[in-house]
Amino acid sequence: MDQAAPKVVSIGEGMIEIRMLDRDRASIGFGGDTMNVAIYLARLGVGVDYATALGDDAYSDAMLDLLKDEGVGTGLVRRLPGRLPGLYTIRTDEKGERTFHYWRDRSPARELFDLPDADRLAGDISGFDLIYFSGITLSLYGEAGRQRLLSALDAARARGARVAFDSNYRPRNWPDVTKARAVIGEMLGRTDIALPTLDDEQALFGDADAAACARRLRAAGVAEVAVKLGAEGAWADGPDGAFPVPIARRVTPVDTTAAGDSFNAGYLQARLAGVSQDHAVRAAEALAAEVIRHRGAVIPRDAMPDLGRREPGTDKT
């Protein structure tokens, strides 16, 4: 991308991933919703940094090396001596659906906005053109940390930056649904691009369907919405109207881990490139369809699909 290309930052938590292969065997990798998005954005040619905190252990070293190898900027990664990153395990059933277990209570990422240089970090984040994070990100921080992040968003949007947000509601991460609803609801007035999953929004806000979900988000001030519907595709709502975008090619999932994360990355890359919302959703669906055909959060680089970002009848790519 050229020098005028937007600068993107993704904020959250990278973790050790233990993927069960069968009852007695497992493989080790790394993942985390916003880290997955950063990696897929980098693979799609977007200049992206990742903001998080890691330990000073061998696993944190390896995670940092992975980000660098993938072309993700690591200047906003903080290191905490004597700490270890969070860990999660994945088990998949015969339909590719996942069950997760987490060990993350002392993850250094939880302290990112409480560190001595948190104000400087918030200032650095406010200088990006697109800021991406999720409800999982918000669940990591205490009140003071969240307020530093929100202040950074306000400063960024005041200078013309955009905020992209996926509610990614995980009940275990919150004290109760009331707290989650309040914190995530506070984000909506600061969100320009919403990329929720309908199941999450129904659990939080009781939306009847994708169209109702999108209308609620638009009424809250969100400029564009793409509601993920799993195998049914997505519902888009934005400047070009509201419309369904069905899946073009159905696949049999092997592992649905990072399906939503890869969708978000595909969508954001396409929109940053000036592609229409309809074609951005189609590109996002195509990437997610390939991701769920592989195990783990991040698929091999040679498995990345050609998303065909040129729109029919236009010179947009």
LONU-442657 format. One record per residue (C-alpha): residue number from 1; residue in one letter; x, y, z. Coordinates in steps of 0.2 Angstrom, whole numbers, padded with zeros to 4 digits, m for minus. Example, Ala and Ser with C-alpha at 12.3 -4.5 7.8 and 13.67 -1.06 7.14 Angstrom:
REM LONU-442657
{1; A; {0062; m0022; 0039}} {2; S; {0068; m0005; 0036}} 
REM end
This chain:
REM LONU-442657
{1; M; {0000; 0000; 0000}} {2; D; {0006; 0018; m0003}} {3; Q; {0012; 0030; 0010}} {4; A; {m0005; 0038; 0011}} {5; A; {m0013; 0022; 0016}} {6; P; {m0023; 0022; 0032}} {7; K; {m0013; 0017; 0048}} {8; V; {m0023; 0004; 0058}} {9; V; {m0021; m0002; 0076}} {10; S; {m0029; m0017; 0084}} {11; I; {m0030; m0018; 0103}} {12; G; {m0032; m0033; 0114}} {13; E; {m0024; m0049; 0121}} {14; G; {m0014; m0062; 0112}} {15; M; {m0014; m0079; 0121}} {16; I; {m0006; m0096; 0120}} {17; E; {m0017; m0108; 0110}} {18; I; {m0018; m0126; 0114}} {19; R; {m0028; m0135; 0101}} {20; M; {m0033; m0153; 0105}} {21; L; {m0030; m0165; 0091}} {22; D; {m0038; m0180; 0100}} {23; R; {m0039; m0186; 0118}} {24; D; {m0021; m0187; 0121}} {25; R; {m0012; m0175; 0108}} {26; A; {m0012; m0157; 0106}} {27; S; {m0003; m0143; 0096}} {28; I; {0003; m0126; 0102}} {29; G; {0000; m0110; 0094}} {30; F; {m0005; m0092; 0097}} {31; G; {m0022; m0083; 0095}} {32; G; {m0034; m0070; 0102}} {33; D; {m0048; m0061; 0093}} {34; T; {m0040; m0045; 0090}} {35; M; {m0023; m0052; 0087}} {36; N; {m0031; m0063; 0073}} {37; V; {m0038; m0048; 0065}} {38; A; {m0021; m0039; 0065}} {39; I; {m0013; m0054; 0057}} {40; Y; {m0026; m0056; 0043}} {41; L; {m0026; m0038; 0040}} {42; A; {m0007; m0038; 0038}} {43; R; {m0009; m0053; 0026}} {44; L; {m0021; m0043; 0016}} {45; G; {m0008; m0029; 0014}} {46; V; {m0014; m0017; 0027}} {47; G; {m0002; m0008; 0038}} {48; V; {m0007; m0013; 0055}} {49; D; {0000; m0012; 0073}} {50; Y; {m0005; m0022; 0088}} {51; A; {m0007; m0015; 0105}} {52; T; {m0006; m0027; 0120}} {53; A; {0005; m0032; 0135}} {54; L; {0015; m0048; 0136}} {55; G; {0027; m0056; 0149}} {56; D; {0046; m0059; 0147}} {57; D; {0045; m0078; 0145}} {58; A; {0049; m0089; 0130}} {59; Y; {0030; m0090; 0124}} {60; S; {0029; m0071; 0124}} {61; D; {0045; m0070; 0114}} {62; A; {0038; m0082; 0102}} {63; M; {0021; m0073; 0100}} {64; L; {0031; m0057; 0097}} {65; D; {0041; m0065; 0084}} {66; L; {0025; m0072; 0076}} {67; L; {0018; m0054; 0075}} {68; K; {0034; m0048; 0067}} {69; D; {0035; m0062; 0054}} {70; E; {0017; m0058; 0049}} {71; G; {0021; m0040; 0046}} {72; V; {0012; m0033; 0061}} {73; G; {0019; m0018; 0070}} {74; T; {0024; m0022; 0088}} {75; G; {0029; m0004; 0094}} {76; L; {0014; m0004; 0105}} {77; V; {0017; m0020; 0113}} {78; R; {0023; m0019; 0132}} {79; R; {0033; m0032; 0141}} {80; L; {0030; m0035; 0160}} {81; P; {0044; m0044; 0169}} {82; G; {0039; m0061; 0178}} {83; R; {0022; m0062; 0169}} {84; L; {0015; m0075; 0157}} {85; P; {0002; m0072; 0144}} {86; G; {m0015; m0080; 0145}} {87; L; {m0019; m0097; 0139}} {88; Y; {m0034; m0106; 0131}} {89; T; {m0038; m0123; 0124}} {90; I; {m0049; m0128; 0110}} {91; R; {m0059; m0143; 0107}} {92; T; {m0069; m0146; 0091}} {93; D; {m0084; m0157; 0088}} {94; E; {m0088; m0167; 0072}} {95; K; {m0097; m0151; 0065}} {96; G; {m0081; m0140; 0068}} {97; E; {m0090; m0131; 0083}} {98; R; {m0078; m0126; 0097}} {99; T; {m0077; m0127; 0115}} {100; F; {m0065; m0115; 0124}} {101; H; {m0057; m0116; 0141}} {102; Y; {m0047; m0101; 0147}} {103; W; {m0033; m0097; 0160}} {104; R; {m0031; m0078; 0159}} {105; D; {m0034; m0070; 0176}} {106; R; {m0016; m0063; 0177}} {107; S; {m0013; m0060; 0159}} {108; P; {m0002; m0044; 0157}} {109; A; {m0014; m0038; 0144}} {110; R; {m0026; m0034; 0157}} {111; E; {m0014; m0020; 0164}} {112; L; {m0011; m0012; 0147}} {113; F; {m0020; 0005; 0151}} {114; D; {m0014; 0005; 0169}} {115; L; {0005; 0004; 0166}} {116; P; {0016; 0019; 0170}} {117; D; {0016; 0025; 0152}} {118; A; {m0002; 0022; 0149}} {119; D; {m0006; 0040; 0145}} {120; R; {0008; 0040; 0132}} {121; L; {0001; 0024; 0124}} {122; A; {m0016; 0031; 0123}} {123; G; {m0009; 0046; 0114}} {124; D; {0000; 0035; 0102}} {125; I; {m0016; 0025; 0099}} {126; S; {m0026; 0041; 0095}} {127; G; {m0014; 0045; 0081}} {128; F; {m0020; 0030; 0070}} {129; D; {m0033; 0032; 0056}} {130; L; {m0043; 0016; 0061}} {131; I; {m0044; 0009; 0078}} {132; Y; {m0051; m0009; 0080}} {133; F; {m0055; m0019; 0096}} {134; S; {m0069; m0029; 0103}} {135; G; {m0080; m0032; 0118}} {136; I; {m0067; m0045; 0124}} {137; T; {m0054; m0030; 0124}} {138; L; {m0066; m0020; 0135}} {139; S; {m0069; m0034; 0147}} {140; L; {m0050; m0035; 0151}} {141; Y; {m0048; m0018; 0159}} {142; G; {m0054; m0010; 0174}} {143; E; {m0064; 0007; 0175}} {144; A; {m0048; 0018; 0174}} {145; G; {m0041; 0008; 0160}} {146; R; {m0057; 0008; 0150}} {147; Q; {m0058; 0027; 0152}} {148; R; {m0040; 0030; 0145}} {149; L; {m0045; 0020; 0130}} {150; L; {m0061; 0029; 0128}} {151; S; {m0052; 0046; 0129}} {152; A; {m0040; 0040; 0116}} {153; L; {m0055; 0035; 0104}} {154; D; {m0062; 0053; 0107}} {155; A; {m0046; 0061; 0103}} {156; A; {m0044; 0050; 0087}} {157; R; {m0061; 0053; 0081}} {158; A; {m0059; 0072; 0084}} {159; R; {m0045; 0072; 0071}} {160; G; {m0055; 0061; 0059}} {161; A; {m0051; 0044; 0063}} {162; R; {m0063; 0030; 0063}} {163; V; {m0067; 0016; 0076}} {164; A; {m0072; m0002; 0071}} {165; F; {m0079; m0013; 0085}} {166; D; {m0085; m0031; 0087}} {167; S; {m0095; m0033; 0103}} {168; N; {m0089; m0052; 0103}} {169; Y; {m0099; m0055; 0119}} {170; R; {m0092; m0068; 0130}} {171; P; {m0102; m0070; 0146}} {172; R; {m0088; m0078; 0156}} {173; N; {m0078; m0062; 0154}} {174; W; {m0091; m0050; 0163}} {175; P; {m0098; m0049; 0180}} {176; D; {m0115; m0050; 0173}} {177; V; {m0125; m0046; 0157}} {178; T; {m0130; m0029; 0164}} {179; K; {m0112; m0023; 0166}} {180; A; {m0108; m0029; 0149}} {181; R; {m0123; m0021; 0141}} {182; A; {m0118; m0004; 0149}} {183; V; {m0100; m0004; 0144}} {184; I; {m0103; m0010; 0126}} {185; G; {m0118; 0002; 0125}} {186; E; {m0106; 0016; 0130}} {187; M; {m0095; 0011; 0115}} {188; L; {m0109; 0013; 0102}} {189; G; {m0108; 0032; 0101}} {190; R; {m0090; 0031; 0098}} {191; T; {m0091; 0017; 0084}} {192; D; {m0091; 0021; 0066}} {193; I; {m0090; 0003; 0059}} {194; A; {m0099; m0011; 0069}} {195; L; {m0096; m0029; 0065}} {196; P; {m0106; m0039; 0078}} {197; T; {m0112; m0057; 0078}} {198; L; {m0131; m0058; 0079}} {199; D; {m0131; m0071; 0093}} {200; D; {m0120; m0060; 0104}} {201; E; {m0132; m0045; 0101}} {202; Q; {m0147; m0055; 0105}} {203; A; {m0139; m0061; 0121}} {204; L; {m0135; m0043; 0126}} {205; F; {m0149; m0033; 0119}} {206; G; {m0163; m0045; 0113}} {207; D; {m0163; m0040; 0095}} {208; A; {m0177; m0049; 0085}} {209; D; {m0166; m0052; 0070}} {210; A; {m0151; m0045; 0060}} {211; A; {m0161; m0031; 0053}} {212; A; {m0167; m0025; 0070}} {213; C; {m0149; m0026; 0077}} {214; A; {m0143; m0016; 0063}} {215; R; {m0157; m0003; 0065}} {216; R; {m0153; m0001; 0083}} {217; L; {m0134; 0001; 0080}} {218; R; {m0137; 0014; 0066}} {219; A; {m0149; 0024; 0078}} {220; A; {m0135; 0024; 0091}} {221; G; {m0125; 0033; 0078}} {222; V; {m0115; 0019; 0070}} {223; A; {m0111; 0024; 0051}} {224; E; {m0111; 0006; 0045}} {225; V; {m0115; m0011; 0051}} {226; A; {m0111; m0029; 0045}} {227; V; {m0120; m0041; 0056}} {228; K; {m0113; m0059; 0055}} {229; L; {m0125; m0073; 0053}} {230; G; {m0114; m0088; 0052}} {231; A; {m0119; m0100; 0038}} {232; E; {m0133; m0088; 0033}} {233; G; {m0120; m0075; 0028}} {234; A; {m0122; m0057; 0034}} {235; W; {m0134; m0042; 0035}} {236; A; {m0127; m0025; 0029}} {237; D; {m0133; m0008; 0034}} {238; G; {m0125; 0008; 0029}} {239; P; {m0125; 0023; 0017}} {240; D; {m0130; 0011; 0003}} {241; G; {m0145; 0005; 0012}} {242; A; {m0149; m0011; 0021}} {243; F; {m0148; m0028; 0013}} {244; P; {m0144; m0047; 0016}} {245; V; {m0128; m0054; 0009}} {246; P; {m0129; m0073; 0008}} {247; I; {m0115; m0085; 0008}} {248; A; {m0108; m0087; m0010}} {249; R; {m0100; m0104; m0007}} {250; R; {m0105; m0116; 0008}} {251; V; {m0091; m0126; 0015}} {252; T; {m0090; m0140; 0028}} {253; P; {m0082; m0132; 0043}} {254; V; {m0067; m0141; 0051}} {255; D; {m0064; m0128; 0065}} {256; T; {m0074; m0112; 0066}} {257; T; {m0061; m0103; 0077}} {258; A; {m0058; m0085; 0070}} {259; A; {m0072; m0086; 0058}} {260; G; {m0078; m0069; 0064}} {261; D; {m0061; m0062; 0066}} {262; S; {m0056; m0066; 0048}} {263; F; {m0073; m0059; 0042}} {264; N; {m0069; m0043; 0051}} {265; A; {m0052; m0042; 0043}} {266; G; {m0058; m0045; 0026}} {267; Y; {m0072; m0032; 0028}} {268; L; {m0060; m0019; 0035}} {269; Q; {m0047; m0021; 0021}} {270; A; {m0060; m0020; 0008}} {271; R; {m0068; m0004; 0015}} {272; L; {m0051; 0004; 0017}} {273; A; {m0048; 0000; m0001}} {274; G; {m0064; 0010; m0006}} {275; V; {m0074; m0006; m0010}} {276; S; {m0093; m0005; m0008}} {277; Q; {m0101; m0012; 0008}} {278; D; {m0109; m0026; m0002}} {279; H; {m0092; m0032; m0010}} {280; A; {m0083; m0029; 0006}} {281; V; {m0095; m0042; 0015}} {282; R; {m0093; m0054; 0001}} {283; A; {m0074; m0053; 0002}} {284; A; {m0076; m0055; 0021}} {285; E; {m0087; m0071; 0019}} {286; A; {m0074; m0078; 0007}} {287; L; {m0060; m0076; 0019}} {288; A; {m0070; m0083; 0033}} {289; A; {m0076; m0098; 0022}} {290; E; {m0057; m0103; 0019}} {291; V; {m0052; m0100; 0038}} {292; I; {m0065; m0113; 0044}} {293; R; {m0058; m0126; 0033}} {294; H; {m0043; m0127; 0043}} {295; R; {m0039; m0130; 0061}} {296; G; {m0034; m0116; 0073}} {297; A; {m0036; m0097; 0073}} {298; V; {m0023; m0093; 0059}} {299; I; {m0022; m0103; 0044}} {300; P; {m0006; m0106; 0033}} {301; R; {m0001; m0092; 0023}} {302; D; {m0002; m0102; 0007}} {303; A; {m0021; m0106; 0011}} {304; M; {m0025; m0087; 0010}} {305; P; {m0038; m0085; m0004}} {306; D; {m0038; m0072; m0018}} {307; L; {m0052; m0061; m0012}} {308; G; {m0055; m0053; m0030}} {309; R; {m0057; m0036; m0023}} {310; R; {m0061; m0028; m0040}} {311; E; {m0079; m0024; m0041}} {312; P; {m0089; m0028; m0057}} {313; G; {m0090; m0013; m0068}} {314; T; {m0078; m0002; m0058}} {315; D; {m0060; 0001; m0057}} {316; K; {m0060; m0001; m0038}} {317; T; {m0049; m0015; m0031}} 
REM end
